[in-house]
Amino acid sequence: MKKNRKGSDMRRSGKPAASSAALLDLPVAKNDEVVIDIIGMNHDGEGVGRADGYTLFVQGALPGEKARVKVLKTKKQYGYAKLLELVEQSPNRIAAPCPIYDQCGGCQLQHMSYAGQLEWKRQLVVDNLERIGKLRVVREAAGAGETRVEDGQDTGNSDREGILVRPTLGMSEPWRYRNKSQVPIGVTEGGLVGGFYARGSHRIVDMETCLIQHEQNDEVVSRVKAIGRKLGITAYNEETGQGLLRHVVVKIGFATREMMIVLVTNGERIPCVNEWISAIREELPAVVSVCQNVNTRKTNVIFGDVTRVLWGREVIHDYIGDVKFAISARSFYQVNPAQTEVLYGKTVEYAGLTGAETVIDAYCGIGTISLFLAQHAKKVYGVEIVKEAIEDARANAELNGMKHVEFEVGASEDVIPRWKEQGIEADVIVVDPPRKGCDPRLLETILEMKPERVVYVSCNPSTLARDLRVLKDGGYRTVEVTPVDMFPHTVHVECVALMSRVEK
């Protein structure tokens, strides 16, 4: 039901003002209340509804629901609305267990059953492959070894030409899975606070527990805040650039239970630093490393360039499967170790390694995938543009006694062609790029190298779809894609895609 807009805004002349909705000939305007069917969910986790054919995005609404909403903002093609009342609820709707879920922006899907999340993430991947990549997708028929085309598209011969998108690989216990906590610090009248940014803002919501963090991370953050309050430590103010403590970063090795604290400060000097370290050592015996990172820039980036050890070791250790990793203050290390093993296991499976292959790992980071692959390959070459990451990768290879792995600093699209000139040929190329996807020159390099298989590990289904299309046009067929739920209760989904060369 629409609210009557009669008698709305008047100009000084006394003539009615034309609303933006009227100017654009839209069926709704700001502050209208309408009842709509929620037909889907976008990549931000917002419900997608239609009002007389006009798209409205509704935070908190789930597919299959009928909702009364209030229009907040309209644009030419779509608008935003606030959920007022659920007329009909989705069977996937549950009560979010986190007490600050409505305020915190860290999770987006706690109001959706976990089974519903897994199915939605799979559908998100399918939608991106079809809409962005213009790729054919097939689905396994239930209880049979046959396949059918997703969404009823008739492609002919689809079981051979279409992409099989597997069900999302989820967790048996999808809580308390994060091994790293990065908590922004602020100040209120009650003193030092730390938690997460409120949804869509930089206002800090104080938090004592986070249901997706390891319990010990919660305890360490809470104790560090309490010690900081007691010692009179000031919090960094983004607006003024004053104050000392910007972030508290806590890392834990799930397998080893070793813990590291990183204090990110707006300046070199920490008042009462010895008292702080003594209190941490006394109250938190699992902590084996206390570091300081100095970041004096006005930026949203957490870390600065200078890191020093205040007490204890430079690294903590953890295992993914049988591979041991050293983790420093600024090392990138997957935050969900249980699902990382699942993700890398699928990567090894898709690589089809027999022990005789040469593999190139582009975007190798600290060597996590490289070393996993090296357990099954004859030779692995890793390349990464970040110098410190390659130093960590080499140290991790040495830590595991893997002498058949080589790492080089540089851009993949520069280094790999040079390797080719040196006579290095790859049977398999694995890529695990950032959210922006592969550099176009790297895709060209892959097509020139012509490996038998390409395994694409992706954290962004849209850029995955774009890049798979490029590789398909260059002579590769995407055989199948497996989504992996690395971040339960958030909108993020990782994928592993297998491509094989059809051009001989």
Secondary structure, DSSP 4 states (H G I P E B T S, - for coil): -PPP-TT--B-TTSSBPPPHHHHTT-S--TT-EEEEEEEEE-TTS-EEEEETTEEEEETT--TT-EEEEEEEEE-SSEEEEEEEEEEE--TTB-----TTTTTBSS-S-TTB-HHHHHHHHHHHHHHHHHHTS---EEEEPTTSS-EEEGGG---SSHHHHSEEEPPPB--SS-SS-BSEEEEEEEEETTEEEEEEEBTTS-PEEE-S--TTB-HHHHHHHHHHHHHHHHHTPPBP-TTT---SEEEEEEEE-TTT--EEEEEEESSS--TTHHHHHHHHHHH-TTEEEEEEEE--SSSS-S--SEEEEEEE-S-EEEEETTEEEEE-TT----S-HHHHHHHHHHHHHHHT--S--EEEEES-TTTHHHHHHHTT-SEEEEEES-HHHHHHHHHHHHHTT--SEEEEES-HHHHHHHHHHTT---SEEEE---TT---HHHHHHHHHH--SEEEEEES-HHHHHHHHHHHHHTTEEEEEEEEE-SSTTSS--EEEEEEEE---
